[in-house]
């Protein structure tokens, strides 16, 4: 069997969140013999693996809204367990397989999920939640400050018009920080399209993207005494839960579109 010539002048461009354009040159006679192309995308994980992961997400993030607290909703039994068996401290757990297939955080990173989105008309967290009627609220500066690094982890949707952006907050030098530094793109905490912490008139001011639902993973334990626990007045919207949820494979915003 006569082998094909080695491709030359390989170029990769038009790189986005999860797609790219690749081109190369071949000998004229080989072009007539080729029936299939196979590109092996397997590679060793390194700190540049997700270098362009966040570009699509930036395009739909929308304007930035101020907020002041991170919050976590769970069932009453969860917080009772934390108080009675965990010394009043919420401990990081292994991230599930929700979101994009092959995400470097799924089944690898330990953390605690928080939310920070607010209602644009009130500036307050929404009164509904898919995760439980009890909500722990903590001042934003307790988790996010100049001693914290911010990383972009994922971008996906679940057959709806809403898109989710997963971010990681890790205290500088922590084990979570070291994990993310080698695997995820780091964001400037004072200048990015998703979640910011800036000093204005001597105070820390926080903003989140309006048009994306942010899922924030904090990599360290959190003591309940640092915040306030209460019951929400709204509904528990189970259909919006992202626990082990997979992204919509047909979405042209957060997936590869064949033939593009």
C-alpha positions as CSV (number, residue, x, y, z in Angstrom):
1,X,0.0,0.0,0.0
2,X,1.4,3.4,-1.0
3,X,1.3,5.9,1.9
4,X,0.0,9.4,1.5
5,X,2.3,12.4,1.8
6,X,2.7,14.3,5.1
7,X,0.4,17.3,5.2
8,X,2.2,20.7,5.1
9,X,1.5,24.3,6.1
10,X,-1.0,23.3,8.8
11,X,-2.9,26.3,10.1
12,X,-5.4,26.6,12.9
13,X,-7.5,29.7,13.2
14,X,-11.0,31.1,13.9
15,X,-10.7,29.7,17.4
16,X,-13.7,30.1,19.7
17,X,-15.0,28.5,22.9
18,X,-15.2,24.9,21.5
19,X,-14.5,25.1,17.7
20,X,-11.8,26.0,15.3
21,X,-10.9,26.0,11.6
22,X,-8.0,23.8,10.4
23,X,-6.4,23.8,7.0
24,X,-3.4,22.1,5.4
25,X,-1.7,21.5,2.0
26,X,-1.2,18.1,0.3
27,X,0.4,16.8,-2.8
28,X,-2.0,17.1,-5.8
29,X,-2.0,13.4,-6.5
30,X,-2.9,12.6,-2.9
31,X,-6.1,14.7,-2.9
32,X,-7.7,12.4,-5.4
33,X,-6.9,9.4,-3.2
34,X,-8.3,10.7,0.1
35,X,-11.7,9.3,1.1
36,X,-11.8,10.2,4.9
37,X,-10.1,12.6,7.3
38,X,-9.3,11.8,10.9
39,X,-8.0,14.4,13.3
40,X,-6.9,13.2,16.7
41,X,-7.8,15.9,19.2
42,X,-6.4,14.0,22.2
43,X,-3.6,15.8,24.0
44,X,-2.1,16.1,27.4
45,X,-3.8,18.5,29.7
46,X,-2.0,21.8,30.3
47,X,-2.6,25.3,31.4
48,X,-3.4,26.4,27.9
49,X,-6.1,23.7,27.3
50,X,-9.0,26.1,27.8
51,X,-7.2,29.3,26.6
52,X,-10.1,30.2,24.3
53,X,-12.9,28.6,26.3
54,X,-14.6,31.8,27.4
55,X,-14.7,33.8,24.1
56,X,-18.3,32.7,23.1
57,X,-19.5,33.2,26.7
58,X,-18.2,36.8,26.7
59,X,-20.4,37.7,23.7
60,X,-23.6,37.0,25.5
61,X,-22.8,38.1,29.0
62,X,-24.6,41.4,28.8
63,X,-24.2,44.4,31.1
64,X,-22.9,44.2,34.6
65,X,-25.2,44.6,37.6
66,X,-24.1,45.3,41.2
67,X,-24.5,42.7,43.9
68,X,-23.4,42.4,47.5
69,X,-23.9,38.7,48.6
70,X,-23.2,35.2,47.4
71,X,-25.9,32.7,48.3
72,X,-26.5,29.0,48.4
73,X,-29.8,27.3,48.5
74,X,-30.4,23.8,49.9
75,X,-32.9,21.7,51.8
76,X,-33.4,22.3,55.5
77,X,-31.9,18.8,56.2
78,X,-28.6,19.9,54.5
79,X,-28.0,22.8,56.9
80,X,-29.1,20.7,59.9
81,X,-26.4,18.1,58.9
82,X,-23.8,20.9,58.6
83,X,-24.6,22.2,62.0
84,X,-24.9,18.8,63.8
85,X,-22.2,16.8,62.1
86,X,-19.8,19.2,60.4
87,X,-19.0,21.7,63.1
88,X,-21.2,24.4,61.5
89,X,-18.9,24.4,58.4
90,X,-19.9,23.7,54.8
91,X,-17.2,21.5,53.3
92,X,-16.2,21.3,49.6
93,X,-17.5,18.3,47.7
94,X,-16.5,16.8,44.4
95,X,-18.1,18.6,41.4
96,X,-20.6,16.4,39.5
97,X,-20.6,15.9,35.7
98,X,-23.0,18.7,34.9
99,X,-22.1,21.0,32.0
100,X,-19.8,20.3,29.1
101,X,-18.5,16.9,28.4
102,X,-14.8,16.6,29.3
103,X,-14.8,19.7,31.6
104,X,-11.5,19.6,33.5
105,X,-13.4,20.4,36.8
106,X,-16.0,17.5,36.6
107,X,-15.2,14.7,39.0
108,X,-11.9,16.5,39.8
109,X,-12.4,19.8,41.6
110,X,-13.7,20.0,45.2
111,X,-15.8,23.1,46.0
112,X,-19.0,24.6,47.2
113,X,-21.6,26.0,44.7
114,X,-22.8,29.5,45.2
115,X,-25.0,31.9,43.1
116,X,-24.8,35.7,42.9
117,X,-27.3,36.6,40.2
118,X,-29.8,39.3,41.2
119,X,-33.1,40.5,39.8
120,X,-32.5,43.6,37.7
121,X,-35.4,45.5,39.1
122,X,-34.7,45.0,42.8
123,X,-30.9,44.3,42.9
124,X,-31.7,41.4,45.2
125,X,-31.3,37.6,44.8
126,X,-34.5,36.0,43.3
127,X,-36.9,34.5,45.7
128,X,-37.2,31.3,43.7
129,X,-34.6,28.5,43.6
130,X,-34.3,25.0,42.1
131,X,-32.1,23.7,45.0
132,X,-34.2,24.2,48.2
133,X,-36.2,26.7,50.2
134,X,-33.4,27.5,52.7
135,X,-30.8,30.0,51.7
136,X,-27.4,30.9,53.1
137,X,-26.2,34.4,52.3
138,X,-22.7,35.6,52.9
139,X,-21.2,39.0,52.2
140,X,-19.4,39.0,48.9
141,X,-16.1,40.1,50.3
142,X,-15.9,37.0,52.5
143,X,-15.4,34.8,49.4
144,X,-14.1,37.3,46.7
145,X,-11.4,39.9,47.4
146,X,-7.9,40.9,46.1
147,X,-6.6,37.7,47.8
148,X,-8.8,35.5,45.6
149,X,-8.1,34.2,42.1
150,X,-10.9,33.9,39.6
151,X,-11.1,31.2,36.9
152,X,-13.4,30.5,33.9
153,X,-14.5,26.8,34.0
154,X,-17.5,26.2,31.7
155,X,-20.2,27.5,29.4
156,X,-23.3,25.6,28.6
157,X,-27.1,25.5,28.3
158,X,-29.9,23.0,28.9
159,X,-32.3,23.2,26.0
160,X,-33.4,26.8,27.0
161,X,-32.5,30.3,26.0
162,X,-30.5,30.7,29.2
163,X,-26.8,30.0,29.3
164,X,-24.8,29.1,32.3
165,X,-21.2,30.2,33.1
166,X,-19.3,28.3,35.7
167,X,-16.6,30.2,37.5
168,X,-14.2,29.2,40.3
169,X,-13.1,31.3,43.2
170,X,-9.9,30.1,44.9
171,X,-7.9,31.8,47.6
172,X,-4.4,32.5,46.3
173,X,-2.0,29.6,47.0
174,X,-4.8,27.2,48.1
175,X,-4.9,23.7,46.7
176,X,-7.9,24.7,44.6
177,X,-5.9,27.6,43.2
178,X,-3.0,25.3,42.2
179,X,-5.5,22.9,40.5
180,X,-7.1,25.7,38.5
181,X,-3.9,27.4,37.6
182,X,-2.8,24.5,35.5
183,X,-6.2,23.8,33.8
184,X,-8.4,26.9,33.5
185,X,-8.0,30.4,32.1
186,X,-7.6,32.9,34.9
187,X,-9.6,36.1,34.7
188,X,-8.7,39.6,35.9
189,X,-10.9,40.1,39.0
190,X,-11.4,43.8,38.2
191,X,-11.9,43.6,34.5
192,X,-13.8,40.7,32.9
193,X,-17.3,40.1,31.4
194,X,-18.7,37.8,34.1
195,X,-17.8,38.7,37.7
196,X,-15.8,41.6,39.1
197,X,-14.4,43.0,42.3
198,X,-13.2,46.6,42.1
199,X,-12.1,49.2,44.6
200,X,-14.3,52.3,44.2
201,X,-14.0,55.3,46.6
202,X,-12.1,53.1,49.0
203,X,-14.7,50.2,49.1
204,X,-14.9,46.9,47.3
205,X,-17.7,46.9,44.7
206,X,-19.1,43.7,43.1
207,X,-20.8,43.2,39.7
208,X,-22.1,40.2,37.8
209,X,-23.2,39.6,34.2
210,X,-26.9,40.2,33.7
211,X,-27.5,37.8,30.8
212,X,-25.8,34.7,32.0
213,X,-26.6,32.5,35.0
214,X,-23.4,32.3,37.0
215,X,-22.5,29.2,39.0
216,X,-19.6,30.0,41.3
217,X,-17.5,27.3,42.9
218,X,-15.7,28.3,46.0
219,X,-12.9,25.9,46.8
220,X,-12.6,26.2,50.5
221,X,-14.8,25.4,53.6
222,X,-17.3,28.1,54.7
223,X,-18.5,28.5,58.2
224,X,-22.2,29.3,58.6
225,X,-21.4,31.9,61.2
226,X,-20.0,34.1,58.4
227,X,-23.4,34.6,56.9
228,X,-27.2,34.4,57.5
229,X,-29.5,31.5,56.9
230,X,-33.2,31.9,56.2
231,X,-36.1,30.6,54.2
232,X,-37.1,32.1,50.8
233,X,-40.6,33.2,50.1
234,X,-40.7,31.9,46.5
235,X,-40.9,28.5,44.9
236,X,-38.5,25.6,44.5
237,X,-38.2,25.3,40.7
238,X,-36.9,21.8,40.3
239,X,-36.9,22.0,36.5
240,X,-34.1,24.5,36.6
241,X,-31.7,22.4,38.6
242,X,-28.3,21.8,36.9
243,X,-27.3,18.8,39.1
244,X,-25.6,16.4,36.7
245,X,-27.2,18.3,33.8
246,X,-25.7,17.9,30.3
247,X,-25.5,20.8,27.8
248,X,-27.7,20.9,24.8
249,X,-25.7,19.4,21.9
250,X,-27.7,21.3,19.3
251,X,-27.1,24.8,20.6
252,X,-25.1,26.9,18.1
253,X,-24.0,29.3,20.8
254,X,-22.1,26.9,23.1
255,X,-21.4,23.9,20.9
256,X,-19.5,23.1,17.8
257,X,-21.8,23.6,14.8
258,X,-21.0,21.0,12.1
259,X,-20.0,22.5,8.8
260,X,-19.4,25.9,10.3
